[in-house]
């Protein structure tokens, strides 16, 4: 005998001034369902989830759940004001004597139930909301971005918990590995309509491409039919005016049908300009250490980052990943050791706190008042990778419409804020990108585009992320921060790190060998490492030589950028190209020589 559904929505429509967010939507959730809810940022996923939870009333349609069925919703910004601690909030819906459930979940999600609400961070508040939902264990859980602010260890704990639960759930998440592991059906919200496929997220992208291809074919056939009928209306109607009024009405209906088709939103027109090349050496850290409030963040750590590297930092929340990034970019100084930057660095930073965004400003003002984007004397244009562009046109490149241009930044969703921050850092050239949790709140299509851009980017990338799939697709090196100041360097992305971690004993890659015993051998080694007079002189000369080579390379590159040079003078084009190749080879050799002598001097 079939069981009654846990939730039914019928004919749901909802409009927030303009195009409908939900349009005639039907939905049924059955016991045991494990469903991914996907769609573009701004498509209405969170709104639909609130309708499912009974928190938002639709303009039309009905919501029905059987008596006794509890539908639980994870609030994005819960009201904790009536409670003294996070634990008190999380346990507020439990029967007396069952507070232990919160303690169990809090351990897995890694937050302290005794934390005072007034002192709790946004991430801790979200984890408390997630703990409350899991502890209450309703018949249906609605989870909107539950992995935001979770580190990978907590995400894996949640993944295992949801894998073994008997509770039905619907998930919104940007974490593709999380969705692939857990879902058995997919709801796709697109242009107000909802489709369902009885396959998990793993099959979503193929399904989406199939649907879009069918739409394109249907639109193409309709356009051909309209053109054919319009031609008949012009050429053949005069002799059969009365008899063919029905065909004219059919043409009008075809045109109305075509006008009613809602074009799908395009992808963001994002771009990265790596500008002028940095030196081959980007960052070198020697023996750096950092301690905060007696907590060791990093101890005696060495790292060399070369041009083109993609380095991901992983580890538990609070272990100090962002602190390490700030030391490597010289925003903060290490307690011991030193950090050296290579030449010609242009740094752009995407910070997880979105601190670069003034939430009281409008999107328009936030861009035109950015010192890196302002166009002198123009309040309606921004400088985008060296060329002025109208502010609304640039916002449209990142999928904002004209009405949003005058809206406050604080009114944007998490995904929209992330896109706006990307718009700011992508407007100017950079050859070193610092990406601190860039994937939070971004939709799948924008994530795909960002990954493609990073793949083609000529610069260097330092990345902090808890998104395993994103790390696998982007990183060439993964640094695992393991607590107590230990950091281990692994080749490849997350999956490579996991494979190497299982195969090799855990030890800090940056740990230095024990110093040699004193005596004759050590004295010989030190003597051999001491710079000669010629080497010292050469070390002093090299910075100026490198600077001159970079200047020459810049001039040669400017000459080659002339699109008419080849047509005007093929010999000049050839000689300039050969000179550029020689100077680049000389620059690489000079940088390597400088690095070798610097290391020898330090060792000596």
Order of alpha helices (4+ residues) and beta strands (2+ residues): beta-beta-beta-alpha-beta-beta-alpha-alpha-alpha-beta-alpha-beta-alpha-beta-beta-alpha-alpha-beta-beta-beta-alpha-beta-beta-alpha-beta-beta-beta-alpha-alpha-beta-alpha-beta-alpha-beta-beta-alpha-alpha-alpha-alpha-alpha
